[in-house]
């Protein structure tokens, strides 16, 4: 399939119907994850008697998990765009 032959999501009446829930789901997960991370980090850094290893360890774990999720998401997008088996039927 060349670039000119790529299917348009909005060409079919059901194309946007399958795209909208996925987009809303991803936005919802990002918002919930961001809110949880914000409040956890706020709680860690505002409490006075938090040990130093917790202050540095938890943000490092959160940052590593976030970086891993973003890397997997980007790789999945790249592989979906360059999938050479899209024309193969079951």
Secondary structure, DSSP 8 states (H G I E B T S, - for coil): --GGG---TTTSTTHHHHHHHHHHHHHHHHHHHHHHHHHHHHHHHH-TT--HHHHHHHHHHHHHHHHHHHHHHHHHHHHHHT-TTTT---
